[in-house]
Structure formats: structure tokens, C-alpha cells
Amino acid sequence: MSRIGKEPINIPEGVTVDLQPNLVTIKGQKGELRVNVHEDMNVEQVENQINVSRPTDNKSHRALHGTTRALIANAILGVAQGFVKELEIIGIGFQANMQGNRLVLQLGFSHDIHFDPPEGIEIKAKRTEINVSGIDKQLVGAVAAKIRSFRKPEPYKGKGIRYKGEYVRSKQGKTVATGV
């Protein structure tokens, strides 16, 4: 049995779940998400819990079991609380600002980088801090990774965009050998 898949998912107050064949619709105070479910997975609601089960012990069914349960749990958590990824900018002159709904990054290039967030994502920027928030965990992570990719932290001085609390291993610079 899957350690993750066998755990029931608790439905918090204020969240409604609609089960249909191959589709789970979850509505909460922050919004609505739909999760496509593989046709072989069985999703049942018992009172305030959702149980995911698999028909056989095939390798593909075992893989789908935990994944399906995790996707539904993330959707329930997203519509109830939401997800936030925090980024920090390190480097002299590097900064981020918001112009309306557009994120403007100054990262030491000859031009500014303009980033328009996709629908369902809210970005807040305060000079050297960027907060990416939304109800879809995958989309929040993808947008944060995209922003980080504009200037990844480099290993010599550590300049660039990194996740808050991320450790960047520093390398020692090259030394000049004197040939005598």
C-alpha cells in the first residue's frame, strides 16, 4: 500500500468537493480548482474525508495512487489557505518593482526584465523581496522558478535571485600561479 495514497484527506470547513468520474472539483474561499483523476483510481468521499484507492497492485497503479492523493490534497490546501513562494534578490543595484500588474526586474543587464504573471498568480515586490502567491501549488512553483531563472545565483559572489533560505555553495576564485 502506498504510504501517501492510503492516508485520508481531511476537508476543512468552508471547502466543498464535487466528485465526478475522472474529475474532482474543489471550491473554497480563495477560489476553485479542478483535478483530473485517472480513470483507474477510485475517489470516494466519506463525511469530511476523501479516500483514494487503487484497483490492483500494478506498478502504474501504485505510482498513480500517491500522485492522485497528493494532487487532490494540494488543491484542497490551495483553495483553503493558498501557497506562497518567497524569493530574495542579492546584488548591488539589483531590484524588483511592480508597475501595475507587471513585475519589473533590474538585474545588471543593459535592459530591464518585464514579467507579466499568469492568471491566478499574485506577485508582490519590495525592492529585494518577491512574494509569489496563488491557489495552484504547481503554478506558484513554476512562476517562482521562472523568475529565479532570469538571474540564478552565481557561485562566486552569490549574486542573483534565490529562494528565501536557499543555500548557495560558494566557490573559491582562481589564483594565479607564479612560474619560477
C-alpha positions as CSV (number, residue, x, y, z in Angstrom):
1,M,0.0,0.0,0.0
2,S,1.2,3.5,-0.8
3,R,2.2,5.3,2.4
4,I,0.9,8.6,0.9
5,G,-2.0,7.2,-1.0
6,K,-3.6,5.4,1.9
7,E,-3.9,8.5,4.1
8,P,-7.3,10.1,4.1
9,I,-7.6,13.7,3.1
10,N,-9.5,15.9,5.6
11,I,-11.8,18.5,4.1
12,P,-11.6,21.8,6.1
13,E,-14.6,23.9,6.9
14,G,-15.7,26.2,4.0
15,V,-14.4,23.8,1.3
16,T,-16.8,21.8,-0.9
17,V,-15.8,18.9,-3.0
18,D,-17.7,17.7,-6.0
19,L,-16.8,14.2,-7.3
20,Q,-17.5,13.2,-10.9
21,P,-16.0,10.5,-13.0
22,N,-12.3,11.4,-13.8
23,L,-12.8,14.9,-12.3
24,V,-12.7,16.4,-8.8
25,T,-13.9,20.0,-8.4
26,I,-12.9,21.8,-5.2
27,K,-14.3,25.1,-4.2
28,G,-13.1,27.2,-1.3
29,Q,-12.9,30.8,-0.1
30,K,-9.9,31.5,-2.3
31,G,-11.2,30.1,-5.5
32,E,-11.9,26.9,-7.4
33,L,-9.6,24.2,-8.7
34,R,-10.3,21.1,-10.8
35,V,-8.2,18.0,-10.6
36,N,-8.3,15.4,-13.4
37,V,-8.2,11.9,-12.0
38,H,-7.0,8.8,-13.9
39,E,-9.9,6.5,-14.8
40,D,-8.5,3.6,-12.8
41,M,-8.3,5.5,-9.5
42,N,-11.3,5.3,-7.1
43,V,-12.0,8.6,-5.2
44,E,-14.7,8.4,-2.5
45,Q,-16.0,11.0,0.0
46,V,-16.9,9.7,3.4
47,E,-18.3,12.5,5.6
48,N,-15.4,15.1,5.9
49,Q,-12.7,12.9,4.3
50,I,-11.7,11.8,0.9
51,N,-10.2,8.4,0.3
52,V,-8.2,7.4,-2.8
53,S,-7.8,3.7,-3.6
54,R,-6.4,1.7,-6.5
55,P,-7.8,-1.4,-8.1
56,T,-4.6,-3.5,-8.4
57,D,-1.0,-3.6,-7.2
58,N,0.4,-2.9,-10.7
59,K,3.4,-0.6,-10.8
60,S,1.5,2.0,-12.8
61,H,-1.4,1.9,-10.3
62,R,0.9,2.2,-7.3
63,A,2.5,5.3,-8.9
64,L,-0.8,6.9,-9.7
65,H,-2.2,6.2,-6.2
66,G,0.1,8.5,-4.3
67,T,0.2,11.1,-7.0
68,T,-3.6,11.4,-7.2
69,R,-3.9,11.7,-3.5
70,A,-1.2,14.4,-3.4
71,L,-2.8,16.4,-6.2
72,I,-6.2,16.4,-4.5
73,A,-4.7,17.3,-1.1
74,N,-2.7,20.2,-2.7
75,A,-5.9,21.5,-4.3
76,I,-7.8,21.4,-1.1
77,L,-5.0,23.2,0.8
78,G,-4.7,25.7,-2.0
79,V,-8.4,26.8,-2.0
80,A,-8.4,26.9,1.8
81,Q,-5.1,28.7,2.5
82,G,-3.2,29.3,-0.7
83,F,0.6,28.9,-1.4
84,V,3.4,31.4,-1.2
85,K,7.0,31.2,-2.6
86,E,9.4,33.9,-1.3
87,L,12.4,35.0,-3.4
88,E,15.2,37.3,-2.5
89,I,17.5,39.4,-4.7
90,I,21.1,39.7,-3.8
91,G,23.5,42.1,-5.6
92,I,24.4,45.7,-5.7
93,G,21.8,47.6,-7.9
94,F,19.6,44.5,-8.3
95,Q,16.0,45.3,-7.5
96,A,12.4,44.4,-8.3
97,N,9.3,46.7,-8.5
98,M,5.7,46.4,-9.6
99,Q,4.3,48.6,-12.3
100,G,0.6,47.8,-12.2
101,N,0.3,44.1,-12.5
102,R,3.8,43.7,-14.2
103,L,7.0,42.8,-12.4
104,V,10.0,44.9,-13.4
105,L,13.4,43.4,-12.6
106,Q,16.7,45.3,-12.7
107,L,19.4,42.6,-12.6
108,G,22.5,44.2,-14.0
109,F,21.7,43.7,-17.7
110,S,21.6,46.5,-20.2
111,H,17.7,46.3,-20.1
112,D,15.0,45.8,-17.5
113,I,13.1,42.5,-17.5
114,H,9.3,42.8,-17.6
115,F,7.3,39.8,-16.4
116,D,3.5,39.5,-16.6
117,P,2.2,36.9,-14.2
118,P,-0.3,34.3,-15.5
119,E,-3.9,34.4,-14.4
120,G,-4.4,33.2,-10.8
121,I,-1.0,34.4,-9.6
122,E,-0.3,37.4,-7.5
123,I,3.2,38.9,-7.2
124,K,4.3,41.4,-4.6
125,A,7.7,43.0,-4.9
126,K,9.5,45.2,-2.3
127,R,13.0,46.1,-3.7
128,T,14.9,42.9,-2.8
129,E,12.0,40.7,-1.9
130,I,9.5,39.0,-4.2
131,N,6.4,37.0,-3.0
132,V,4.6,34.8,-5.5
133,S,1.2,33.6,-4.2
134,G,-1.8,31.7,-5.6
135,I,-4.0,28.7,-5.1
136,D,-2.4,26.3,-7.5
137,K,0.8,24.9,-6.0
138,Q,2.3,23.8,-9.3
139,L,1.7,27.1,-11.0
140,V,3.1,29.1,-8.0
141,G,6.3,26.9,-8.1
142,A,6.6,27.3,-11.9
143,V,6.3,31.1,-11.8
144,A,8.8,31.3,-8.9
145,A,11.2,29.1,-10.8
146,K,10.8,31.3,-14.0
147,I,11.5,34.5,-12.0
148,R,14.6,32.8,-10.5
149,S,15.8,31.7,-13.9
150,F,16.2,35.3,-15.0
151,R,19.4,35.6,-12.9
152,K,20.3,32.4,-11.0
153,P,22.6,32.8,-8.0
154,E,26.2,32.5,-9.2
155,P,28.7,30.6,-7.1
156,Y,31.5,33.2,-6.7
157,K,29.7,36.2,-5.2
158,G,26.3,34.7,-4.7
159,K,24.6,37.5,-6.8
160,G,21.2,36.7,-8.3
161,I,17.7,35.7,-7.4
162,R,17.3,32.8,-4.9
163,Y,14.5,31.3,-2.8
164,K,14.4,32.7,0.7
165,G,16.6,30.5,2.9
166,E,18.3,28.8,-0.1
167,Y,21.9,27.9,0.5
168,V,24.2,28.7,-2.4
169,R,27.6,27.0,-2.2
170,S,30.4,29.4,-2.8
171,K,33.5,28.5,-4.9
172,Q,36.9,29.9,-4.4
173,G,38.1,32.2,-7.1
174,K,41.0,31.3,-9.4
175,T,44.5,32.1,-8.2
176,V,47.5,33.0,-10.4
177,A,50.4,30.5,-10.2
178,T,53.8,32.1,-10.4
179,G,56.2,30.1,-12.5
180,V,59.7,30.5,-11.2
